């Protein structure tokens, strides 16, 4: 049976309680981990502002809760081709193609990376997460590159911890419109839900701290090829940060404009470094640019 999206506004009557505990006490049908994810993703706010799970509430605070519709137990395996870069007993690292959503969500419950992983590794369904089994981070639908999937609960908890501690190193390749200077820099600006459009993010004072480090690789005919290392993991962080400084990602219609040389945003998860959950060994992986992005660079070169 499909569960409809739930919305409610609660008034706080107990000063000092953590936000996640307050929400969990009023939503007993959901795990605290699931509710913490909703807080992280901006579905649960305090006085119409984003807040962290550990935020201490005050008497009279208004907590808005949105629980997106899900279909319990509805995930089904799909024989979608996978390019597996690395695998052991704990994890899979996949080279996600563009156009493939990481996990099911309201409005899309099929043809996602999770559906593909379930076909390859059916035991993933045992992790207990209805819509996101094994998922410890995500890539936007039209972003390609490296993504980690946990194969068991212990590995999932370990990797979630590594991401929270910011010990996972991620490097992206992206092409932006314009001649970005200086050649190395740091973009530090809070990112949160757009005040007028909940489907988009923006640099807003009420957002969560976000920091991106970039380095120019090459200037190409009115574009700049960059290596970007996000030190935080906010939704759409790289796209929002680069757009905010006036250099939107090429082909990013949401935060910039469409491009004549690429049909999707030019953003690729290029390198990944993390600790193997069981052994603690450092794993470093790399994924080269996919063919569509290489073709875009060649088309730009022809403009010379």
C-alpha positions in Angstrom: 0.0 0.0 0.0 1.4 3.4 -0.9 1.9 5.8 1.9 1.0 9.4 1.1 3.3 12.3 1.9 2.8 13.4 5.5 3.0 17.0 6.7 2.6 18.4 10.2 3.7 21.3 12.3 4.5 20.8 16.0 5.0 23.3 18.8 7.8 22.6 21.2 6.7 22.6 24.9 10.0 21.2 26.4 13.1 23.4 26.3 16.4 21.8 25.6 15.4 18.6 23.8 17.3 17.6 20.7 15.5 18.0 17.4 15.9 14.4 16.3 14.6 13.1 19.6 11.7 15.5 19.5 10.7 14.3 16.0 11.3 10.7 16.9 8.9 11.0 19.8 6.2 12.3 17.5 6.9 9.9 14.6 7.2 6.5 16.3 6.6 4.6 13.0 10.0 5.7 11.7 13.6 5.0 12.8 15.7 7.8 14.3 18.3 7.2 11.5 15.6 7.7 8.8 14.3 10.9 10.5 17.9 12.2 10.9 18.3 11.8 7.1 15.1 13.9 6.6 16.6 16.6 8.8 19.8 16.6 6.9 17.9 16.8 3.6 15.8 19.8 4.7 12.5 18.1 5.0 12.3 18.9 8.8 12.9 22.5 9.8 12.7 24.7 12.9 10.9 28.0 12.6 11.2 27.6 8.8 15.0 27.3 9.0 17.3 24.4 8.4 18.7 22.8 11.6 21.0 19.9 12.6 19.8 16.8 14.3 21.4 17.8 17.6 19.9 21.3 17.6 18.5 22.1 21.1 14.9 23.3 20.8 13.3 26.2 22.7 9.8 26.5 24.1 7.5 27.8 21.4 9.6 26.6 18.4 7.7 25.5 15.4 8.9 22.2 13.9 7.7 21.5 10.3 7.9 17.9 9.4 7.5 16.5 5.8 7.8 12.7 5.4 7.9 11.9 1.6 5.8 9.2 0.3 7.4 5.8 0.1 6.2 2.3 -1.0 7.4 -0.1 1.7 9.1 -3.2 0.3 8.5 -2.0 -3.2 12.1 -2.1 -4.4 12.7 -4.6 -7.2 15.9 -5.8 -8.9 16.5 -4.5 -12.4 19.1 -5.9 -14.8 20.8 -2.5 -15.4 24.5 -2.8 -16.5 27.0 -1.9 -13.8 30.6 -0.9 -14.1 32.1 -2.1 -10.9 35.4 -0.5 -10.1 36.1 -2.3 -6.8 34.4 -5.0 -4.7 35.1 -6.9 -1.5 33.0 -8.5 1.2 32.0 -5.1 2.6 31.5 -2.7 -0.3 31.0 -2.1 -4.0 32.3 0.9 -5.7 30.5 1.6 -9.0 31.2 4.0 -11.8 27.7 5.5 -12.1 26.6 6.6 -15.6 24.8 9.9 -16.1 21.1 9.7 -16.2 20.8 7.1 -13.5 19.3 8.3 -10.1 21.2 6.9 -7.1 18.2 5.7 -5.1 14.4 5.6 -5.4 12.4 8.6 -4.2 8.8 9.9 -4.5 8.0 9.9 -8.2 10.7 7.5 -9.1 10.8 4.0 -7.7 12.4 2.2 -10.6 15.5 2.4 -12.8 17.9 3.6 -10.1 21.4 2.5 -9.1 19.9 0.7 -6.0 17.6 -1.3 -8.3 20.6 -2.3 -10.3 22.6 -3.3 -7.3 19.7 -5.4 -6.0 19.9 -7.4 -9.2 23.6 -7.9 -8.8 23.7 -8.4 -5.0 20.2 -9.4 -3.8 21.3 -9.6 -0.1 21.4 -5.8 -0.2 17.7 -5.9 0.6 18.5 -7.3 4.0 19.9 -4.0 5.2 16.5 -2.8 6.3 16.5 0.6 4.6 13.2 0.7 2.5 14.4 3.0 -0.2 18.2 3.4 0.2 19.8 0.0 1.2 23.5 0.3 1.2 23.6 4.0 0.2 26.1 6.1 2.2 26.4 9.0 -0.1 24.8 10.0 -3.4 25.5 11.6 -6.8 23.0 13.7 -8.7 21.2 11.9 -11.5 23.2 13.7 -14.2 26.5 13.5 -12.4 28.7 10.5 -13.3 31.5 8.8 -11.5 32.5 6.9 -8.4 30.0 6.0 -5.7 30.3 3.6 -2.7 27.6 1.1 -1.8 27.8 -0.8 1.5 27.0 -4.6 1.4 26.3 -5.0 5.1 25.1 -3.0 8.1 28.5 -2.9 9.8 30.1 -1.5 6.7 27.3 1.0 6.2 27.6 2.4 9.7 31.3 2.6 9.4 31.2 4.5 6.1 28.5 6.8 7.3 30.8 7.7 10.2 33.7 8.3 7.8 31.6 10.8 5.8 30.4 12.5 9.0 34.0 12.9 10.1 34.9 14.2 6.6 37.7 11.7 6.3 36.4 10.5 2.9 38.3 12.4 0.1 36.3 13.2 -3.0 37.6 14.9 -6.1 35.4 16.0 -9.0 36.2 17.2 -12.5 34.0 19.9 -13.8 33.9 22.4 -16.7 32.6 25.9 -15.9 31.6 28.8 -18.2 34.1 31.6 -18.1 37.8 32.2 -17.3 38.0 31.4 -13.6 40.8 33.2 -11.6 42.7 32.8 -9.4 43.8 29.4 -10.5 43.4 28.0 -7.0 40.9 29.0 -4.4 38.4 28.1 -1.7 34.6 28.8 -1.8 33.2 28.9 1.6 29.5 29.7 1.8 26.5 28.2 3.6 24.2 26.0 1.5 20.5 25.4 2.2 17.2 24.9 0.5 16.2 27.7 -1.8 13.7 30.0 0.0 11.3 29.9 -3.0 11.9 26.6 -4.6 12.3 23.5 -2.4 13.7 21.4 -5.3 16.8 23.6 -5.5 19.6 24.6 -3.2 21.2 28.1 -2.7 23.7 30.0 -0.8 21.6 31.3 2.1 22.5 32.6 5.6 20.4 30.0 7.2 22.1 27.1 5.3 24.7 24.7 6.6 28.4 25.5 6.4 29.9 24.3 3.1 33.5 24.5 1.8 34.8 23.6 -1.7 38.5 23.8 -2.8 39.2 24.1 -6.5 42.2 24.1 -8.8 42.3 25.1 -12.5 43.4 22.3 -14.8 43.1 24.1 -18.2 41.5 27.1 -19.8 39.6 26.1 -23.0 38.0 28.7 -25.3 35.8 30.5 -22.8 35.6 27.6 -20.4 37.7 26.5 -17.4 38.3 22.8 -16.6 38.5 22.4 -12.8 39.4 19.9 -10.2 37.1 20.5 -7.2 37.3 18.9 -3.7 34.2 19.4 -1.6 35.3 19.3 2.1 31.6 19.1 3.1 28.8 17.1 1.6 25.9 19.5 1.0 23.3 18.7 -1.6 24.3 20.2 -5.0 27.3 21.8 -3.2 29.7 22.2 -6.1 27.0 23.3 -8.5 25.7 25.9 -6.1 29.1 27.2 -5.0 30.4 27.7 -8.6 27.2 29.3 -9.7 27.3 31.6 -6.7 30.7 33.0 -7.7 29.5 33.5 -11.3 31.0 30.4 -13.0 28.2 27.9 -13.3 28.9 24.3 -14.4 28.6 23.9 -18.1 25.2 22.4 -19.1 23.7 22.9 -15.6 20.2 24.2 -16.5 19.2 24.4 -12.8 22.0 26.7 -11.6 23.3 28.2 -14.9 22.1 27.5 -18.4 22.0 24.8 -21.1 25.1 24.3 -23.2 25.5 23.8 -26.9 28.3 21.2 -26.3 26.9 19.0 -23.5 23.4 17.8 -22.7 23.9 17.4 -19.0 25.9 19.1 -16.3 29.7 18.6 -16.8 30.4 17.1 -13.4 32.2 13.8 -12.8 33.2 12.1 -9.5 36.8 11.5 -10.5 38.7 10.3 -7.4 37.7 8.7 -4.1 39.8 7.8 -1.0 38.4 6.1 2.1 39.2 3.4 4.7 38.1 -0.1 4.1 35.4 -0.7 6.9 36.9 -3.9 8.3 40.6 -3.6 7.8 41.1 0.2 8.0 43.3 0.0 4.8 43.2 3.1 2.7 41.5 2.5 -0.7 42.1 5.0 -3.5 40.2 4.8 -6.7 40.0 6.8 -9.9 37.5 7.1 -12.8 38.4 8.9 -16.0 36.0 11.2 -17.8 33.2 9.4 -19.6 32.9 9.6 -23.4 30.2 12.3 -23.5 32.4 14.7 -21.5 35.5 13.9 -23.5 33.5 14.6 -26.7 32.3 18.0 -25.2 35.9 19.0 -24.6 36.8 18.0 -28.2 33.9 20.1 -29.5 35.1 23.1 -27.5 38.7 22.6 -28.8 37.3 22.8 -32.4 36.1 26.3 -31.6 39.7 27.6 -31.6 
